Amino acid sequence: MIYQMTYVSKVADGVTLSDCKAIAAHSEKNNARDGVTGCLMLCDGWFLQVLEGAIGAVNRIYERIIKDPRHRYPTILGAGYQMQRNFPVWQMRLVHVRDIEAIAAVIRRYHASSAFDPISLTSESCISLLNDPMALEDSNRKGP
Ligand SMILES: Cc1cc2nc3c(=O)[nH]c(=O)nc-3n(C[C@H](O)[C@H](O)[C@H](O)COP(=O)(O)O)c2cc1C
């Protein structure tokens, strides 16, 4: 069994894409050491993150994360045990959605309205969004 936590937060003012890449790179190293995997999505001024691993390791990371001034209002969408990891090969993959319009159809799949309001996502919808091929494709596009 693996412990999984999903939360969302607002990107703090002044935090750039290169700051987010640095967060992901540093997280990859720490999480590899701690046996934690997951995904960090940057979308429309929000972070959506899934952390999965041993409960103690996930909670220790989350305690550090909530003190980090690079984001605000961290809100847990869900946490609990499950049979296997959703992101077994990613120590912390950064998925950057460049154009929210490009994934509007994806957002509508997980929301009642097309307005992007991650706080109203269930943790299951959040994980599906992070895994969505269209969101990943937008993230992989070349661009600023
Ligand atoms: C949105 C966000 C996600 C983060 N995710 C992780 C993470 O998955 N793992 C991690 O170790 N640190 C993560 N951090 C960074 C932590 O807040 C903290 O700066 C870092 O863990 C400190 O690492 P150190 O003890 O090696 O200096 C994240 C920070 C932010 C703002």
The ligand as an SDF file (V2000), in Angstrom:
LIG
                    3D

 31 33  0  0  0  0  0  0  0  0999 V2000
    4.7440   23.9190   -5.0710 C   0  0  0  0  0  0  0  0  0  0  0  0
    5.9380   23.3260   -4.3700 C   0  0  0  0  0  0  0  0  0  0  0  0
    6.1720   21.9690   -4.4500 C   0  0  0  0  0  0  0  0  0  0  0  0
    7.2730   21.4040   -3.8050 C   0  0  0  0  0  0  0  0  0  0  0  0
    7.4710   20.0500   -3.8790 N   0  0  0  0  0  0  0  0  0  0  0  0
    8.5030   19.4960   -3.2030 C   0  0  0  0  0  0  0  0  0  0  0  0
    8.7200   18.1000   -3.2280 C   0  0  0  0  0  0  0  0  0  0  0  0
    8.0110   17.3290   -3.8780 O   0  0  0  0  0  0  0  0  0  0  0  0
    9.7850   17.6090   -2.5390 N   0  0  0  0  0  0  0  0  0  0  0  0
   10.6240   18.4090   -1.8140 C   0  0  0  0  0  0  0  0  0  0  0  0
   11.5590   17.9020   -1.2010 O   0  0  0  0  0  0  0  0  0  0  0  0
   10.4460   19.7400   -1.7920 N   0  0  0  0  0  0  0  0  0  0  0  0
    9.4200   20.3030   -2.4590 C   0  0  0  0  0  0  0  0  0  0  0  0
    9.2450   21.6660   -2.4430 N   0  0  0  0  0  0  0  0  0  0  0  0
   10.2600   22.4930   -1.7900 C   0  0  0  0  0  0  0  0  0  0  0  0
   10.1020   22.5580   -0.3100 C   0  0  0  0  0  0  0  0  0  0  0  0
    9.1580   23.5670    0.0160 O   0  0  0  0  0  0  0  0  0  0  0  0
   11.4580   22.9090    0.3610 C   0  0  0  0  0  0  0  0  0  0  0  0
   11.9430   24.1330   -0.1580 O   0  0  0  0  0  0  0  0  0  0  0  0
   12.4970   21.8380    0.1200 C   0  0  0  0  0  0  0  0  0  0  0  0
   11.9660   20.5620    0.3490 O   0  0  0  0  0  0  0  0  0  0  0  0
   13.7050   22.0530    1.0500 C   0  0  0  0  0  0  0  0  0  0  0  0
   14.6610   21.1190    0.6990 O   0  0  0  0  0  0  0  0  0  0  0  0
   16.0620   21.0050    1.4550 P   0  0  0  0  0  0  0  0  0  0  0  0
   15.7370   20.5010    2.8330 O   0  0  0  0  0  0  0  0  0  0  0  0
   16.8520   20.0170    0.6140 O   0  0  0  0  0  0  0  0  0  0  0  0
   16.6700   22.3870    1.4350 O   0  0  0  0  0  0  0  0  0  0  0  0
    8.1590   22.2420   -3.0820 C   0  0  0  0  0  0  0  0  0  0  0  0
    7.9010   23.6080   -2.9990 C   0  0  0  0  0  0  0  0  0  0  0  0
    6.8100   24.1600   -3.6440 C   0  0  0  0  0  0  0  0  0  0  0  0
    6.5640   25.6330   -3.5670 C   0  0  0  0  0  0  0  0  0  0  0  0
  1  2  1  0
  2  3  1  0
  2 30  2  0
  3  4  2  0
  4  5  1  0
  4 28  1  0
  5  6  2  0
  6  7  1  0
  6 13  1  0
  7  8  2  0
  7  9  1  0
  9 10  1  0
 10 11  2  0
 10 12  1  0
 12 13  2  0
 13 14  1  0
 14 15  1  0
 14 28  1  0
 15 16  1  0
 16 17  1  0
 16 18  1  0
 18 19  1  0
 18 20  1  0
 20 21  1  0
 20 22  1  0
 22 23  1  0
 23 24  1  0
 24 25  2  0
 24 26  1  0
 24 27  1  0
 28 29  2  0
 29 30  1  0
 30 31  1  0
M  END
$$$$
